[in-house]
Amino acid sequence: MSDPRLRQIKIKTGVLKRLTKEKTVYEKEIDQQKARIEKLRAEGKDEHVMRKEEEILAESMMMVPDTHRRLVKAYDELNEYLKNEDELKEKQEFELAMDVLKLAKEKIDSN
């Protein structure tokens, strides 16, 4: 992989892949935390414990918009880069990047 363009594709693909996974993890964490709060509420836990759990939920919820913004930016950067490197279409890195773009687009649109 001596072509620096392939290296850039690989880097940008890795960033996009990581951010897609990161957003998924935060969304799962929010769902789990909401379920935990409901369970604790049903058990009648004290107010201090409930406040702490709600703070954790709020922190996770704040991360989703930030992660989404970074995901959209990384998606746009990789998409633009690939449009300009059309002659690399036959390379494995290019094909992998296209697959990651597709998955990221689904995650962006699910918001």
N, C-alpha and C positions, 0 to 999 in steps of 0.2 A: 504494500500500500504506500507507494512513494508519492502518489498524487495528493497534494495538500487539500484538494477539493474533497476527496474521499474522507480524509481525516475530519474536515469540517462537517461533512454530512454525518459522520459517526458521532461526533461530539453533540451536535444539535439534536440528533435522534435520541441520544442518551438523556439529554436534558428533558426533552418532551416526554419520554417514557417515564422518567422519574416523577415529573410533575403530574402526569396522569394518575400514576399509582398513589402519589401523595394526596391528591384530591379524593380519591376513592377511600383511602384510609381515614381521612378526616370525616367524610360523610358516614362511614361505618361507626366511627367513634361517637359521633353525635347521636346516632340511633341507639347505640349501646348505653350511652350516658343517660338518655331520656328514659330508657327502660329501667335503668338502675335507680333513677330518681323516683319513678313511679313505685317501684318495689319498696324503696325505703319509706316513701310516704305512706304506703299501705301498711307497713310494719309500725308506723308511728314513731319514727326516729326523731331525735330532738332537733330543734331549729338550727343549732350550730352546724350539725352534720349536713342538714339539708342545704344551708347556705353555701357551704364548701362545695358540695356536689353541683349546685347550680352555677357556682363560679367556674368550675371545671367545664361545664357545658357551655357557658358563655365564651370561654377562651377558645374552645374548639370551633364554635360557630363563627368567631371572628376570623379564624384561619381560612375558612372556605372561600370567602370573596377574594382574599389576597391570593390564595393558591389559584383560583379560577383566573384572575387577572394575569398572573405569571404564565399560566397554561396557555391562554389565548395568545399572549405575546410570543411564547416559544413556538406555538403552532404556526403563527404568521411568519416568523423568521425562517423556520424550516421550509415551509411551503414556498416562500419567495425564493429561497436559495435553490430549491430543487427546480423551480421554473427556469432559473438562469443556467442550470447545469444539465440541460436536456440531453447532451451527448453522453452522459454517464448512465443512461437508462438501463443498460444491460448489466451494470455492476450490482453485485449482491447488496452493497451498502445502500444503494439507491432504492432497491426493491424493499429492503427492510424499513427504510425511512418512510416509504409510501404506506406500508402496513401500519406503522406507528402513527402516521398522520390520520389514517382512517379511524383507528381506535380513539385517538385524542379528540377527533371531531365528534364522535359519538358521545364522549364524556362532556364535551363543551355544550353540545346540543341538549343534553339531558338536564341541564340546569334550569 
